[in-house]
């Protein structure tokens, strides 16, 4: 689900060691410092917080 805020989570039990392993991946494009800066600018200028952040961050 590239271009979204989706987080994929998986688990696996290693029966040999009794260890539970948890894995996660995120597509954090637009959720880092640059996206936060745009959101903050929108707040400063009284715009919708999502202005300029609605599009997908990838080309398909």
mmCIF file of the C-alpha atoms, coordinates in Angstrom:
data_MODEL
# 
_entry.id   MODEL 
# 
loop_
_atom_site.group_PDB 
_atom_site.id 
_atom_site.type_symbol 
_atom_site.label_atom_id 
_atom_site.label_alt_id 
_atom_site.label_comp_id 
_atom_site.label_asym_id 
_atom_site.label_entity_id 
_atom_site.label_seq_id 
_atom_site.pdbx_PDB_ins_code 
_atom_site.Cartn_x 
_atom_site.Cartn_y 
_atom_site.Cartn_z 
_atom_site.occupancy 
_atom_site.B_iso_or_equiv 
_atom_site.pdbx_formal_charge 
_atom_site.auth_seq_id 
_atom_site.auth_comp_id 
_atom_site.auth_asym_id 
_atom_site.auth_atom_id 
_atom_site.pdbx_PDB_model_num 
ATOM 1  C CA . UNK A 1 1  ? 0.000  0.000   0.000   1.00 0.00 ? 1  UNK A CA 1 
ATOM 2  C CA . UNK A 1 2  ? 2.653  2.466   -1.050  1.00 0.00 ? 2  UNK A CA 1 
ATOM 3  C CA . UNK A 1 3  ? 1.753  6.117   -0.727  1.00 0.00 ? 3  UNK A CA 1 
ATOM 4  C CA . UNK A 1 4  ? -0.474 5.598   2.312   1.00 0.00 ? 4  UNK A CA 1 
ATOM 5  C CA . UNK A 1 5  ? -0.078 5.715   6.075   1.00 0.00 ? 5  UNK A CA 1 
ATOM 6  C CA . UNK A 1 6  ? -0.516 1.949   6.245   1.00 0.00 ? 6  UNK A CA 1 
ATOM 7  C CA . UNK A 1 7  ? 1.531  -0.087  8.719   1.00 0.00 ? 7  UNK A CA 1 
ATOM 8  C CA . UNK A 1 8  ? 1.966  -3.801  8.007   1.00 0.00 ? 8  UNK A CA 1 
ATOM 9  C CA . UNK A 1 9  ? 2.553  -5.890  11.157  1.00 0.00 ? 9  UNK A CA 1 
ATOM 10 C CA . UNK A 1 10 ? 3.510  -9.557  11.309  1.00 0.00 ? 10 UNK A CA 1 
ATOM 11 C CA . UNK A 1 11 ? 4.488  -11.965 14.039  1.00 0.00 ? 11 UNK A CA 1 
ATOM 12 C CA . UNK A 1 12 ? 6.376  -15.240 14.133  1.00 0.00 ? 12 UNK A CA 1 
ATOM 13 C CA . UNK A 1 13 ? 7.106  -17.618 16.978  1.00 0.00 ? 13 UNK A CA 1 
ATOM 14 C CA . UNK A 1 14 ? 10.526 -19.258 17.007  1.00 0.00 ? 14 UNK A CA 1 
ATOM 15 C CA . UNK A 1 15 ? 9.530  -22.518 18.706  1.00 0.00 ? 15 UNK A CA 1 
ATOM 16 C CA . UNK A 1 16 ? 13.164 -23.552 19.116  1.00 0.00 ? 16 UNK A CA 1 
ATOM 17 C CA . UNK A 1 17 ? 13.978 -20.584 21.361  1.00 0.00 ? 17 UNK A CA 1 
ATOM 18 C CA . UNK A 1 18 ? 10.473 -19.627 22.503  1.00 0.00 ? 18 UNK A CA 1 
ATOM 19 C CA . UNK A 1 19 ? 11.016 -16.143 21.111  1.00 0.00 ? 19 UNK A CA 1 
ATOM 20 C CA . UNK A 1 20 ? 8.172  -14.131 19.636  1.00 0.00 ? 20 UNK A CA 1 
ATOM 21 C CA . UNK A 1 21 ? 9.353  -11.963 16.752  1.00 0.00 ? 21 UNK A CA 1 
ATOM 22 C CA . UNK A 1 22 ? 7.388  -8.903  15.695  1.00 0.00 ? 22 UNK A CA 1 
ATOM 23 C CA . UNK A 1 23 ? 7.983  -7.211  12.329  1.00 0.00 ? 23 UNK A CA 1 
ATOM 24 C CA . UNK A 1 24 ? 6.536  -3.975  11.015  1.00 0.00 ? 24 UNK A CA 1 
ATOM 25 C CA . UNK A 1 25 ? 6.937  -1.862  7.912   1.00 0.00 ? 25 UNK A CA 1 
ATOM 26 C CA . UNK A 1 26 ? 5.581  1.568   7.213   1.00 0.00 ? 26 UNK A CA 1 
ATOM 27 C CA . UNK A 1 27 ? 5.358  3.820   4.222   1.00 0.00 ? 27 UNK A CA 1 
ATOM 28 C CA . UNK A 1 28 ? 6.262  7.066   5.923   1.00 0.00 ? 28 UNK A CA 1 
ATOM 29 C CA . UNK A 1 29 ? 6.606  9.228   2.838   1.00 0.00 ? 29 UNK A CA 1 
ATOM 30 C CA . UNK A 1 30 ? 5.119  12.618  3.723   1.00 0.00 ? 30 UNK A CA 1 
ATOM 31 C CA . UNK A 1 31 ? 5.138  11.674  7.404   1.00 0.00 ? 31 UNK A CA 1 
ATOM 32 C CA . UNK A 1 32 ? 8.656  12.881  8.144   1.00 0.00 ? 32 UNK A CA 1 
ATOM 33 C CA . UNK A 1 33 ? 10.113 16.301  8.818   1.00 0.00 ? 33 UNK A CA 1 
ATOM 34 C CA . UNK A 1 34 ? 9.185  17.716  5.393   1.00 0.00 ? 34 UNK A CA 1 
ATOM 35 C CA . UNK A 1 35 ? 5.520  16.751  5.767   1.00 0.00 ? 35 UNK A CA 1 
ATOM 36 C CA . UNK A 1 36 ? 5.481  18.145  9.292   1.00 0.00 ? 36 UNK A CA 1 
ATOM 37 C CA . UNK A 1 37 ? 6.961  21.421  8.051   1.00 0.00 ? 37 UNK A CA 1 
ATOM 38 C CA . UNK A 1 38 ? 4.206  21.750  5.435   1.00 0.00 ? 38 UNK A CA 1 
ATOM 39 C CA . UNK A 1 39 ? 1.554  20.989  8.063   1.00 0.00 ? 39 UNK A CA 1 
ATOM 40 C CA . UNK A 1 40 ? 3.031  23.621  10.405  1.00 0.00 ? 40 UNK A CA 1 
ATOM 41 C CA . UNK A 1 41 ? 3.133  26.204  7.612   1.00 0.00 ? 41 UNK A CA 1 
ATOM 42 C CA . UNK A 1 42 ? -0.525 25.477  6.871   1.00 0.00 ? 42 UNK A CA 1 
ATOM 43 C CA . UNK A 1 43 ? -1.375 26.130  10.521  1.00 0.00 ? 43 UNK A CA 1 
ATOM 44 C CA . UNK A 1 44 ? 0.574  29.395  10.523  1.00 0.00 ? 44 UNK A CA 1 
ATOM 45 C CA . UNK A 1 45 ? -1.292 30.638  7.437   1.00 0.00 ? 45 UNK A CA 1 
ATOM 46 C CA . UNK A 1 46 ? -4.714 29.430  8.643   1.00 0.00 ? 46 UNK A CA 1 
ATOM 47 C CA . UNK A 1 47 ? -5.012 26.776  5.910   1.00 0.00 ? 47 UNK A CA 1 
ATOM 48 C CA . UNK A 1 48 ? -6.364 23.251  6.139   1.00 0.00 ? 48 UNK A CA 1 
ATOM 49 C CA . UNK A 1 49 ? -3.646 21.145  7.805   1.00 0.00 ? 49 UNK A CA 1 
ATOM 50 C CA . UNK A 1 50 ? -3.748 18.625  4.934   1.00 0.00 ? 50 UNK A CA 1 
ATOM 51 C CA . UNK A 1 51 ? -3.304 21.215  2.168   1.00 0.00 ? 51 UNK A CA 1 
ATOM 52 C CA . UNK A 1 52 ? -0.484 20.060  -0.105  1.00 0.00 ? 52 UNK A CA 1 
ATOM 53 C CA . UNK A 1 53 ? -0.296 16.674  1.636   1.00 0.00 ? 53 UNK A CA 1 
ATOM 54 C CA . UNK A 1 54 ? -3.256 14.893  0.084   1.00 0.00 ? 54 UNK A CA 1 
ATOM 55 C CA . UNK A 1 55 ? -1.535 13.434  -2.968  1.00 0.00 ? 55 UNK A CA 1 
ATOM 56 C CA . UNK A 1 56 ? 0.390  10.224  -3.158  1.00 0.00 ? 56 UNK A CA 1 
ATOM 57 C CA . UNK A 1 57 ? 4.108  10.551  -2.596  1.00 0.00 ? 57 UNK A CA 1 
ATOM 58 C CA . UNK A 1 58 ? 4.894  8.085   -5.390  1.00 0.00 ? 58 UNK A CA 1 
ATOM 59 C CA . UNK A 1 59 ? 4.472  7.699   -9.104  1.00 0.00 ? 59 UNK A CA 1 
ATOM 60 C CA . UNK A 1 60 ? 2.435  4.735   -10.267 1.00 0.00 ? 60 UNK A CA 1 
# 
